[in-house]
Amino acid sequence: EQKYGLNDAIVLLKEFSKLKFNSTVDIIFRLGIDPSKGDQAVKGSCVLPHGTGKTVKVLVFAKGEKEKEARESGADFAGNQELILKIQEGWLDFDRVVATPDMMAEVS
């Protein structure tokens, strides 16, 4: 198992960036803390500047004008009863779901 400094690792990653598939990178930091002590716990998150590279498919349950608005806003799928029936038949080709308040009872 090879260890690299930060600058060497970045150069190496750029060489691999020519791959034709989405790859992942694991980064391990040695922080020199004792995780069993609560005051030394490291917690947090960050937003990557260019996202994670994964395209998220959004489905919106809406009726009428709200359905049209969802499509115009970039939703991959928007509708009401037809989408509910499609999902009940086993279709799950989406990542996130949003529903307008008037659709909540039907979706549940």
MODELLER restraints for C-alpha pairs under 7 A, 6 or more apart:
rsr = mdl.restraints
at = mdl.atoms
rsr.add(forms.Gaussian(group=physical.xy_distance, feature=features.Distance(at['CA:33:A'], at['CA:40:A']), mean=6.14, stdev=0.5))
rsr.add(forms.Gaussian(group=physical.xy_distance, feature=features.Distance(at['CA:34:A'], at['CA:40:A']), mean=6.30, stdev=0.5))
rsr.add(forms.Gaussian(group=physical.xy_distance, feature=features.Distance(at['CA:35:A'], at['CA:41:A']), mean=5.51, stdev=0.5))
rsr.add(forms.Gaussian(group=physical.xy_distance, feature=features.Distance(at['CA:56:A'], at['CA:95:A']), mean=5.80, stdev=0.5))
rsr.add(forms.Gaussian(group=physical.xy_distance, feature=features.Distance(at['CA:57:A'], at['CA:76:A']), mean=5.79, stdev=0.5))
rsr.add(forms.Gaussian(group=physical.xy_distance, feature=features.Distance(at['CA:57:A'], at['CA:94:A']), mean=4.81, stdev=0.5))
rsr.add(forms.Gaussian(group=physical.xy_distance, feature=features.Distance(at['CA:57:A'], at['CA:95:A']), mean=5.13, stdev=0.5))
rsr.add(forms.Gaussian(group=physical.xy_distance, feature=features.Distance(at['CA:57:A'], at['CA:96:A']), mean=6.44, stdev=0.5))
rsr.add(forms.Gaussian(group=physical.xy_distance, feature=features.Distance(at['CA:58:A'], at['CA:75:A']), mean=5.35, stdev=0.5))
rsr.add(forms.Gaussian(group=physical.xy_distance, feature=features.Distance(at['CA:58:A'], at['CA:76:A']), mean=5.31, stdev=0.5))
rsr.add(forms.Gaussian(group=physical.xy_distance, feature=features.Distance(at['CA:58:A'], at['CA:77:A']), mean=6.44, stdev=0.5))
rsr.add(forms.Gaussian(group=physical.xy_distance, feature=features.Distance(at['CA:58:A'], at['CA:94:A']), mean=5.98, stdev=0.5))
rsr.add(forms.Gaussian(group=physical.xy_distance, feature=features.Distance(at['CA:58:A'], at['CA:95:A']), mean=6.05, stdev=0.5))
rsr.add(forms.Gaussian(group=physical.xy_distance, feature=features.Distance(at['CA:58:A'], at['CA:96:A']), mean=4.88, stdev=0.5))
rsr.add(forms.Gaussian(group=physical.xy_distance, feature=features.Distance(at['CA:58:A'], at['CA:97:A']), mean=5.90, stdev=0.5))
rsr.add(forms.Gaussian(group=physical.xy_distance, feature=features.Distance(at['CA:59:A'], at['CA:75:A']), mean=6.16, stdev=0.5))
rsr.add(forms.Gaussian(group=physical.xy_distance, feature=features.Distance(at['CA:59:A'], at['CA:76:A']), mean=6.01, stdev=0.5))
rsr.add(forms.Gaussian(group=physical.xy_distance, feature=features.Distance(at['CA:59:A'], at['CA:77:A']), mean=4.61, stdev=0.5))
rsr.add(forms.Gaussian(group=physical.xy_distance, feature=features.Distance(at['CA:59:A'], at['CA:78:A']), mean=5.76, stdev=0.5))
rsr.add(forms.Gaussian(group=physical.xy_distance, feature=features.Distance(at['CA:59:A'], at['CA:94:A']), mean=6.42, stdev=0.5))
rsr.add(forms.Gaussian(group=physical.xy_distance, feature=features.Distance(at['CA:59:A'], at['CA:96:A']), mean=6.19, stdev=0.5))
rsr.add(forms.Gaussian(group=physical.xy_distance, feature=features.Distance(at['CA:59:A'], at['CA:97:A']), mean=4.83, stdev=0.5))
rsr.add(forms.Gaussian(group=physical.xy_distance, feature=features.Distance(at['CA:59:A'], at['CA:98:A']), mean=6.36, stdev=0.5))
rsr.add(forms.Gaussian(group=physical.xy_distance, feature=features.Distance(at['CA:60:A'], at['CA:70:A']), mean=6.75, stdev=0.5))
rsr.add(forms.Gaussian(group=physical.xy_distance, feature=features.Distance(at['CA:60:A'], at['CA:75:A']), mean=6.67, stdev=0.5))
rsr.add(forms.Gaussian(group=physical.xy_distance, feature=features.Distance(at['CA:60:A'], at['CA:77:A']), mean=6.18, stdev=0.5))
rsr.add(forms.Gaussian(group=physical.xy_distance, feature=features.Distance(at['CA:60:A'], at['CA:78:A']), mean=4.66, stdev=0.5))
rsr.add(forms.Gaussian(group=physical.xy_distance, feature=features.Distance(at['CA:60:A'], at['CA:79:A']), mean=6.61, stdev=0.5))
rsr.add(forms.Gaussian(group=physical.xy_distance, feature=features.Distance(at['CA:60:A'], at['CA:97:A']), mean=5.79, stdev=0.5))
rsr.add(forms.Gaussian(group=physical.xy_distance, feature=features.Distance(at['CA:60:A'], at['CA:98:A']), mean=4.80, stdev=0.5))
rsr.add(forms.Gaussian(group=physical.xy_distance, feature=features.Distance(at['CA:60:A'], at['CA:99:A']), mean=5.57, stdev=0.5))
rsr.add(forms.Gaussian(group=physical.xy_distance, feature=features.Distance(at['CA:61:A'], at['CA:78:A']), mean=5.87, stdev=0.5))
rsr.add(forms.Gaussian(group=physical.xy_distance, feature=features.Distance(at['CA:61:A'], at['CA:79:A']), mean=5.34, stdev=0.5))
rsr.add(forms.Gaussian(group=physical.xy_distance, feature=features.Distance(at['CA:61:A'], at['CA:80:A']), mean=5.20, stdev=0.5))
rsr.add(forms.Gaussian(group=physical.xy_distance, feature=features.Distance(at['CA:61:A'], at['CA:98:A']), mean=6.25, stdev=0.5))
rsr.add(forms.Gaussian(group=physical.xy_distance, feature=features.Distance(at['CA:61:A'], at['CA:99:A']), mean=4.50, stdev=0.5))
rsr.add(forms.Gaussian(group=physical.xy_distance, feature=features.Distance(at['CA:61:A'], at['CA:100:A']), mean=6.34, stdev=0.5))
rsr.add(forms.Gaussian(group=physical.xy_distance, feature=features.Distance(at['CA:61:A'], at['CA:103:A']), mean=6.36, stdev=0.5))
rsr.add(forms.Gaussian(group=physical.xy_distance, feature=features.Distance(at['CA:62:A'], at['CA:78:A']), mean=6.64, stdev=0.5))
rsr.add(forms.Gaussian(group=physical.xy_distance, feature=features.Distance(at['CA:62:A'], at['CA:79:A']), mean=5.54, stdev=0.5))
rsr.add(forms.Gaussian(group=physical.xy_distance, feature=features.Distance(at['CA:62:A'], at['CA:80:A']), mean=5.65, stdev=0.5))
rsr.add(forms.Gaussian(group=physical.xy_distance, feature=features.Distance(at['CA:62:A'], at['CA:99:A']), mean=6.18, stdev=0.5))
rsr.add(forms.Gaussian(group=physical.xy_distance, feature=features.Distance(at['CA:62:A'], at['CA:100:A']), mean=5.53, stdev=0.5))
rsr.add(forms.Gaussian(group=physical.xy_distance, feature=features.Distance(at['CA:62:A'], at['CA:103:A']), mean=6.22, stdev=0.5))
rsr.add(forms.Gaussian(group=physical.xy_distance, feature=features.Distance(at['CA:63:A'], at['CA:79:A']), mean=6.49, stdev=0.5))
rsr.add(forms.Gaussian(group=physical.xy_distance, feature=features.Distance(at['CA:63:A'], at['CA:80:A']), mean=6.17, stdev=0.5))
rsr.add(forms.Gaussian(group=physical.xy_distance, feature=features.Distance(at['CA:67:A'], at['CA:78:A']), mean=5.78, stdev=0.5))
rsr.add(forms.Gaussian(group=physical.xy_distance, feature=features.Distance(at['CA:67:A'], at['CA:79:A']), mean=6.00, stdev=0.5))
rsr.add(forms.Gaussian(group=physical.xy_distance, feature=features.Distance(at['CA:70:A'], at['CA:78:A']), mean=6.51, stdev=0.5))
rsr.add(forms.Gaussian(group=physical.xy_distance, feature=features.Distance(at['CA:71:A'], at['CA:78:A']), mean=6.26, stdev=0.5))
rsr.add(forms.Gaussian(group=physical.xy_distance, feature=features.Distance(at['CA:84:A'], at['CA:107:A']), mean=6.94, stdev=0.5))
